[in-house]
Amino acid sequence: MLFRIRALDVTNRITQLQIEASDEVSARAQVQADGLTVLSASRMHRLSLTRQRFPVLLFCQELLALLRSGLSLVEGLEVMAEKEGRTLSRTVLTALIDALRQGKTLSAAMGTQTGVFPDLLVAMIRASERTSDLDQALERFVAYSEQLDSVRSKLVAAATYPVILLSVGTLVVLFLLVFVVPAFSKVYEDISTDLPLASQWLLAWGHFVKANTTLLGVGVVVVIAAIVWTVRQPAFRQGLMAQFERMPGIGSRMRVFRLARFFRTVGMLLRGGIPVVQSLELVSELLPLPMQQSLSRALLSIREGRAASDAFTEVGLSTAVASRMLRVGERAGNLGDMMERIAAFHDEEMTRWLDSATRLFGPLLMLVIGLAIGGVVVLMYLPIFQLAESLQ
């Protein structure tokens, strides 16, 4: 976040500064560390296409490498802070170092950084502090994050080609309707023969575009802005996802994808030494509201002494494969490892389905776009063909 600071320097002159910090307290501390007296601090709201975030995954990777090189925790953080060039990251690292020197644990120091470190990482660090295996906790979180990034990149790669194809096709059709059709309408103005009805509609559209170009331009901008605003609303996104989940074929796949992420996260926490009930409470926000309600019922059953596999199956938070593997994991005492294997199994299943759907959807989308473009072109040239036949 960016803060505007008004302060007094050593000569008692008022100066204004812009400070990047995680919160107002950190911003004031930065200015006071330079020998200035803070008069006021206010957050600046700025428009930015990309919001600056603290790189949590990079932080874990670098800290893990430094700890395994033999450095202590404070020394490792000091090395990271010294080489850090971004103000926000340096501020977060400095705050962690100060908290550790005051006698706080790393998890407690990370917990005070609101909105910087995810609750999952803080919980794993807290569990590792009881067993003195901080490096293993960081390694597990890094592996977990990389696996999620891999799944996300597969989804993005599968969706990229259809989105590009649809965007290009839509732009071509709009170009024909907005620029080419109005130009063709001039050619047919003096034709005395009756035009086909579809061609008449197309040419009427061309006349409308020429007469209302400015109004249409403003309308397009307003529509795009309204769409962007609507898409950014959490309620709309949740409703849209709910509609997708009701669609046959797609809904079941989305449910399996959510369950795979759920099992992977719970498995990582269990392997980190966090009890089952606490792990399930931490990951509840990863699920949509209906699945959160199911998880609450499962938690109640687990607290009453039922096995996790039975509780998940009863409330629908499992699949046929997952139920069997969970029972095996409970008997073998490696429930965390088994949950991660369940997630890997369903991720591979999802990847195969995406590949098949992309190979099928791409040609179908090309066919629809080709028919749309071809239809516009045929309707533009149909009067010329009709005129040629009349001349013969």
Secondary structure as UniProt FT lines:
FT   STRAND          2..8
FT   TURN            10..11
FT   STRAND          14..20
FT   HELIX           24..33
FT   TURN            34..35
FT   STRAND          37..44
FT   HELIX           56..68
FT   TURN            69..70
FT   HELIX           73..83
FT   HELIX           87..101
FT   TURN            102..103
FT   HELIX           106..111
FT   TURN            114..116
FT   HELIX           119..131
FT   HELIX           134..175
FT   HELIX           176..180
FT   HELIX           181..187
FT   TURN            188..190
FT   HELIX           197..211
FT   HELIX           213..231
FT   HELIX           234..246
FT   TURN            248..249
FT   HELIX           250..271
FT   TURN            272..273
FT   HELIX           276..282
FT   HELIX           284..286
FT   HELIX           289..303
FT   TURN            304..305
FT   HELIX           308..315
FT   HELIX           320..332
FT   HELIX           335..391
//
